[in-house]
Amino acid sequence: MDINDSIALVTGANRGLGRAFAQRLRERGAHKVYATARRPETVDLPGVEVLPLDITSPASVRAVAAAAPDVTLLVNNAGIQTGTDLVTGSLDAVRHEVDTNVLGHLEMIRAFAPALARNGGGAIVNVLSAMSWFGTRGAGAYHLTKAAAWAMTNGVRLELADQGTLVTAVHLGLADTDMSAGWPVDKIAPSDLADAALDGVEAGAAEVLADQWSRDVKSRLTLTPEEFNDAMDRALAALTAA
């Protein structure tokens, strides 16, 4: 797929990675960029078409799909992290993360798949995380949702193959956004993450490992659970000590 002259829709485009995606799409020649957010008045990018969207609301998803029937590239970026543990944390908070990070993305895919098929197949980018593969205390719910979103992405890819829709999973460690502000470590720039993802789409890639952290984590998946956990404990300790 050629990003130039594509018609893209980005969720959570008012800040962070979503804003970077929308900006880089415009700079790379996208014909039109729909920039969506729960509070559309917070989208400050020139040259985009702003639409209101709450991905946890089926009615809102249906409305944005009706307003953007020409989309050829869907970027599922919107997400949350509540800092919730699975056993002792709020179950309502866990449900909120699942509704947003998994079912919200799936709702968008289901709503836009018919339009992508009509428009030649197109592509879907799901912004995931290296935490698709590992968890930490204080982020059990986030790990759960990213692992589920990875599985969902793989399943959707199979189901949409016949209509010619590319489905690209994008994994990263930490990006320099508000969500990671408390981590004084090296982080990928949002624009670099967006470029890596869009380069992957143009190359027809099913998966993009956008930084060394995500590449390192995935390389450990062949280890036993005990070995994997030990390796991740050492890596996290080194990361926070740096």
Contacts in CASP RR format, 6 or more apart in sequence:
PFRMAT RR
TARGET T0000
AUTHOR 0000-0000-0000
METHOD contacts of the structure
MODEL  1
MDINDSIALVTGANRGLGRAFAQRLRERGAHKVYATARRPETVDLPGVEV
LPLDITSPASVRAVAAAAPDVTLLVNNAGIQTGTDLVTGSLDAVRHEVDT
NVLGHLEMIRAFAPALARNGGGAIVNVLSAMSWFGTRGAGAYHLTKAAAW
AMTNGVRLELADQGTLVTAVHLGLADTDMSAGWPVDKIAPSDLADAALDG
VEAGAAEVLADQWSRDVKSRLTLTPEEFNDAMDRALAALTAA
1 72 0 8 1.000
1 73 0 8 1.000
1 122 0 8 1.000
1 123 0 8 1.000
1 166 0 8 1.000
1 201 0 8 1.000
1 202 0 8 1.000
1 204 0 8 1.000
2 202 0 8 1.000
3 25 0 8 1.000
3 28 0 8 1.000
3 29 0 8 1.000
3 30 0 8 1.000
3 73 0 8 1.000
3 198 0 8 1.000
3 201 0 8 1.000
3 202 0 8 1.000
4 28 0 8 1.000
4 29 0 8 1.000
4 30 0 8 1.000
5 29 0 8 1.000
5 30 0 8 1.000
5 31 0 8 1.000
6 25 0 8 1.000
6 30 0 8 1.000
6 31 0 8 1.000
6 72 0 8 1.000
6 73 0 8 1.000
7 30 0 8 1.000
7 31 0 8 1.000
7 32 0 8 1.000
7 33 0 8 1.000
7 34 0 8 1.000
7 68 0 8 1.000
7 70 0 8 1.000
7 71 0 8 1.000
7 72 0 8 1.000
7 73 0 8 1.000
7 119 0 8 1.000
8 21 0 8 1.000
8 22 0 8 1.000
8 25 0 8 1.000
8 30 0 8 1.000
8 32 0 8 1.000
8 33 0 8 1.000
8 34 0 8 1.000
8 71 0 8 1.000
8 72 0 8 1.000
8 73 0 8 1.000
8 74 0 8 1.000
8 75 0 8 1.000
9 33 0 8 1.000
9 34 0 8 1.000
9 36 0 8 1.000
9 51 0 8 1.000
9 64 0 8 1.000
9 68 0 8 1.000
9 71 0 8 1.000
9 73 0 8 1.000
9 74 0 8 1.000
9 75 0 8 1.000
9 112 0 8 1.000
10 18 0 8 1.000
10 21 0 8 1.000
10 22 0 8 1.000
10 25 0 8 1.000
10 33 0 8 1.000
10 34 0 8 1.000
10 35 0 8 1.000
10 36 0 8 1.000
10 75 0 8 1.000
10 77 0 8 1.000
11 18 0 8 1.000
11 36 0 8 1.000
11 37 0 8 1.000
11 53 0 8 1.000
11 55 0 8 1.000
11 75 0 8 1.000
11 76 0 8 1.000
11 77 0 8 1.000
11 78 0 8 1.000
11 108 0 8 1.000
12 18 0 8 1.000
12 19 0 8 1.000
12 35 0 8 1.000
12 36 0 8 1.000
12 37 0 8 1.000
12 38 0 8 1.000
12 53 0 8 1.000
12 77 0 8 1.000
12 78 0 8 1.000
12 79 0 8 1.000
13 19 0 8 1.000
13 21 0 8 1.000
13 22 0 8 1.000
13 35 0 8 1.000
13 36 0 8 1.000
13 37 0 8 1.000
13 43 0 8 1.000
13 45 0 8 1.000
13 48 0 8 1.000
13 77 0 8 1.000
14 35 0 8 1.000
14 37 0 8 1.000
14 39 0 8 1.000
14 40 0 8 1.000
14 42 0 8 1.000
14 43 0 8 1.000
14 44 0 8 1.000
15 42 0 8 1.000
15 177 0 8 1.000
15 178 0 8 1.000
16 175 0 8 1.000
16 177 0 8 1.000
16 178 0 8 1.000
16 190 0 8 1.000
17 77 0 8 1.000
17 127 0 8 1.000
17 175 0 8 1.000
17 177 0 8 1.000
17 190 0 8 1.000
17 193 0 8 1.000
17 194 0 8 1.000
18 75 0 8 1.000
18 77 0 8 1.000
18 78 0 8 1.000
18 190 0 8 1.000
18 194 0 8 1.000
19 35 0 8 1.000
19 43 0 8 1.000
19 45 0 8 1.000
19 190 0 8 1.000
20 189 0 8 1.000
20 190 0 8 1.000
20 191 0 8 1.000
20 193 0 8 1.000
20 194 0 8 1.000
21 75 0 8 1.000
21 77 0 8 1.000
21 125 0 8 1.000
21 194 0 8 1.000
21 197 0 8 1.000
21 198 0 8 1.000
22 33 0 8 1.000
22 35 0 8 1.000
22 43 0 8 1.000
22 45 0 8 1.000
22 48 0 8 1.000
23 45 0 8 1.000
23 191 0 8 1.000
23 194 0 8 1.000
24 191 0 8 1.000
24 194 0 8 1.000
24 195 0 8 1.000
24 198 0 8 1.000
25 33 0 8 1.000
25 73 0 8 1.000
25 194 0 8 1.000
25 198 0 8 1.000
26 33 0 8 1.000
26 45 0 8 1.000
26 47 0 8 1.000
26 48 0 8 1.000
28 198 0 8 1.000
30 73 0 8 1.000
32 49 0 8 1.000
32 70 0 8 1.000
33 47 0 8 1.000
33 48 0 8 1.000
33 49 0 8 1.000
34 48 0 8 1.000
34 49 0 8 1.000
34 50 0 8 1.000
34 51 0 8 1.000
34 64 0 8 1.000
34 67 0 8 1.000
34 68 0 8 1.000
34 71 0 8 1.000
35 43 0 8 1.000
35 45 0 8 1.000
35 48 0 8 1.000
35 49 0 8 1.000
35 50 0 8 1.000
35 51 0 8 1.000
36 50 0 8 1.000
36 51 0 8 1.000
36 52 0 8 1.000
36 53 0 8 1.000
36 64 0 8 1.000
36 78 0 8 1.000
37 43 0 8 1.000
37 50 0 8 1.000
37 52 0 8 1.000
37 53 0 8 1.000
38 52 0 8 1.000
38 53 0 8 1.000
38 54 0 8 1.000
39 52 0 8 1.000
40 50 0 8 1.000
40 51 0 8 1.000
40 52 0 8 1.000
40 53 0 8 1.000
43 50 0 8 1.000
51 64 0 8 1.000
51 67 0 8 1.000
51 68 0 8 1.000
52 60 0 8 1.000
52 64 0 8 1.000
53 60 0 8 1.000
53 61 0 8 1.000
53 64 0 8 1.000
53 78 0 8 1.000
54 60 0 8 1.000
55 61 0 8 1.000
55 78 0 8 1.000
55 79 0 8 1.000
55 100 0 8 1.000
55 104 0 8 1.000
55 105 0 8 1.000
55 107 0 8 1.000
55 108 0 8 1.000
56 99 0 8 1.000
56 100 0 8 1.000
56 103 0 8 1.000
56 104 0 8 1.000
58 107 0 8 1.000
61 104 0 8 1.000
61 107 0 8 1.000
61 108 0 8 1.000
61 111 0 8 1.000
62 111 0 8 1.000
64 111 0 8 1.000
65 111 0 8 1.000
65 112 0 8 1.000
65 115 0 8 1.000
68 115 0 8 1.000
69 115 0 8 1.000
69 118 0 8 1.000
70 115 0 8 1.000
70 119 0 8 1.000
71 112 0 8 1.000
71 115 0 8 1.000
71 116 0 8 1.000
71 119 0 8 1.000
72 116 0 8 1.000
72 119 0 8 1.000
72 120 0 8 1.000
72 121 0 8 1.000
72 122 0 8 1.000
72 123 0 8 1.000
73 122 0 8 1.000
73 123 0 8 1.000
73 124 0 8 1.000
73 125 0 8 1.000
73 201 0 8 1.000
74 108 0 8 1.000
74 109 0 8 1.000
74 112 0 8 1.000
74 116 0 8 1.000
74 123 0 8 1.000
74 124 0 8 1.000
74 125 0 8 1.000
75 124 0 8 1.000
75 125 0 8 1.000
75 127 0 8 1.000
75 197 0 8 1.000
76 105 0 8 1.000
76 108 0 8 1.000
76 109 0 8 1.000
76 124 0 8 1.000
76 125 0 8 1.000
76 126 0 8 1.000
76 127 0 8 1.000
77 125 0 8 1.000
77 127 0 8 1.000
78 100 0 8 1.000
78 104 0 8 1.000
79 100 0 8 1.000
79 101 0 8 1.000
80 96 0 8 1.000
80 97 0 8 1.000
80 100 0 8 1.000
80 101 0 8 1.000
81 97 0 8 1.000
81 139 0 8 1.000
81 142 0 8 1.000
81 179 0 8 1.000
82 90 0 8 1.000
82 93 0 8 1.000
82 94 0 8 1.000
82 96 0 8 1.000
82 97 0 8 1.000
82 141 0 8 1.000
82 142 0 8 1.000
83 93 0 8 1.000
83 138 0 8 1.000
83 139 0 8 1.000
83 140 0 8 1.000
83 141 0 8 1.000
83 142 0 8 1.000
84 90 0 8 1.000
84 93 0 8 1.000
84 94 0 8 1.000
84 97 0 8 1.000
84 138 0 8 1.000
84 139 0 8 1.000
84 140 0 8 1.000
84 141 0 8 1.000
84 142 0 8 1.000
85 137 0 8 1.000
85 138 0 8 1.000
85 140 0 8 1.000
85 141 0 8 1.000
86 94 0 8 1.000
86 140 0 8 1.000
86 141 0 8 1.000
86 144 0 8 1.000
89 141 0 8 1.000
93 141 0 8 1.000
94 141 0 8 1.000
94 144 0 8 1.000
97 141 0 8 1.000
97 142 0 8 1.000
97 144 0 8 1.000
97 145 0 8 1.000
98 141 0 8 1.000
98 144 0 8 1.000
98 145 0 8 1.000
98 148 0 8 1.000
100 145 0 8 1.000
101 142 0 8 1.000
101 145 0 8 1.000
101 146 0 8 1.000
101 148 0 8 1.000
101 149 0 8 1.000
102 145 0 8 1.000
102 148 0 8 1.000
102 149 0 8 1.000
102 152 0 8 1.000
105 126 0 8 1.000
105 149 0 8 1.000
105 152 0 8 1.000
106 152 0 8 1.000
106 156 0 8 1.000
109 124 0 8 1.000
109 156 0 8 1.000
109 160 0 8 1.000
112 124 0 8 1.000
113 160 0 8 1.000
113 163 0 8 1.000
113 165 0 8 1.000
116 122 0 8 1.000
116 123 0 8 1.000
116 124 0 8 1.000
116 160 0 8 1.000
116 163 0 8 1.000
116 165 0 8 1.000
117 163 0 8 1.000
117 164 0 8 1.000
117 165 0 8 1.000
120 164 0 8 1.000
121 163 0 8 1.000
121 164 0 8 1.000
121 165 0 8 1.000
121 166 0 8 1.000
122 164 0 8 1.000
122 165 0 8 1.000
122 166 0 8 1.000
123 165 0 8 1.000
123 166 0 8 1.000
123 167 0 8 1.000
123 168 0 8 1.000
123 201 0 8 1.000
123 204 0 8 1.000
124 156 0 8 1.000
124 160 0 8 1.000
124 165 0 8 1.000
124 166 0 8 1.000
124 167 0 8 1.000
124 168 0 8 1.000
125 168 0 8 1.000
125 170 0 8 1.000
125 197 0 8 1.000
125 198 0 8 1.000
125 201 0 8 1.000
126 149 0 8 1.000
126 152 0 8 1.000
126 153 0 8 1.000
126 167 0 8 1.000
126 168 0 8 1.000
126 169 0 8 1.000
126 170 0 8 1.000
127 170 0 8 1.000
127 172 0 8 1.000
127 197 0 8 1.000
128 146 0 8 1.000
128 149 0 8 1.000
128 150 0 8 1.000
128 153 0 8 1.000
128 169 0 8 1.000
128 170 0 8 1.000
128 171 0 8 1.000
129 142 0 8 1.000
129 146 0 8 1.000
129 171 0 8 1.000
129 172 0 8 1.000
129 173 0 8 1.000
129 214 0 8 1.000
130 171 0 8 1.000
130 172 0 8 1.000
130 173 0 8 1.000
130 213 0 8 1.000
130 214 0 8 1.000
130 217 0 8 1.000
130 218 0 8 1.000
131 139 0 8 1.000
131 142 0 8 1.000
131 143 0 8 1.000
131 146 0 8 1.000
131 147 0 8 1.000
131 173 0 8 1.000
132 143 0 8 1.000
132 146 0 8 1.000
132 147 0 8 1.000
132 149 0 8 1.000
132 150 0 8 1.000
132 171 0 8 1.000
133 147 0 8 1.000
133 150 0 8 1.000
133 217 0 8 1.000
133 218 0 8 1.000
133 221 0 8 1.000
134 143 0 8 1.000
134 217 0 8 1.000
134 228 0 8 1.000
134 232 0 8 1.000
135 142 0 8 1.000
135 143 0 8 1.000
135 232 0 8 1.000
136 143 0 8 1.000
136 236 0 8 1.000
150 169 0 8 1.000
153 167 0 8 1.000
153 169 0 8 1.000
154 169 0 8 1.000
156 167 0 8 1.000
157 167 0 8 1.000
157 206 0 8 1.000
160 167 0 8 1.000
166 201 0 8 1.000
166 204 0 8 1.000
166 206 0 8 1.000
167 206 0 8 1.000
168 197 0 8 1.000
168 200 0 8 1.000
168 201 0 8 1.000
168 204 0 8 1.000
168 205 0 8 1.000
168 206 0 8 1.000
168 207 0 8 1.000
168 208 0 8 1.000
169 206 0 8 1.000
169 207 0 8 1.000
169 208 0 8 1.000
170 193 0 8 1.000
170 196 0 8 1.000
170 197 0 8 1.000
170 207 0 8 1.000
170 208 0 8 1.000
170 210 0 8 1.000
171 207 0 8 1.000
171 208 0 8 1.000
171 209 0 8 1.000
171 210 0 8 1.000
171 214 0 8 1.000
171 218 0 8 1.000
172 188 0 8 1.000
172 193 0 8 1.000
172 210 0 8 1.000
172 211 0 8 1.000
172 213 0 8 1.000
172 214 0 8 1.000
173 187 0 8 1.000
173 188 0 8 1.000
173 210 0 8 1.000
173 211 0 8 1.000
173 213 0 8 1.000
173 214 0 8 1.000
173 217 0 8 1.000
174 180 0 8 1.000
174 183 0 8 1.000
174 185 0 8 1.000
174 186 0 8 1.000
174 187 0 8 1.000
174 188 0 8 1.000
174 213 0 8 1.000
175 187 0 8 1.000
175 188 0 8 1.000
175 189 0 8 1.000
175 190 0 8 1.000
175 193 0 8 1.000
176 187 0 8 1.000
176 188 0 8 1.000
176 189 0 8 1.000
176 190 0 8 1.000
177 190 0 8 1.000
180 187 0 8 1.000
185 239 0 8 1.000
185 240 0 8 1.000
185 242 0 8 1.000
186 242 0 8 1.000
188 210 0 8 1.000
188 211 0 8 1.000
192 210 0 8 1.000
193 210 0 8 1.000
193 211 0 8 1.000
196 208 0 8 1.000
196 210 0 8 1.000
197 208 0 8 1.000
197 210 0 8 1.000
199 208 0 8 1.000
200 208 0 8 1.000
209 215 0 8 1.000
209 218 0 8 1.000
216 235 0 8 1.000
217 232 0 8 1.000
217 235 0 8 1.000
220 227 0 8 1.000
220 228 0 8 1.000
220 231 0 8 1.000
220 232 0 8 1.000
221 228 0 8 1.000
223 231 0 8 1.000
END
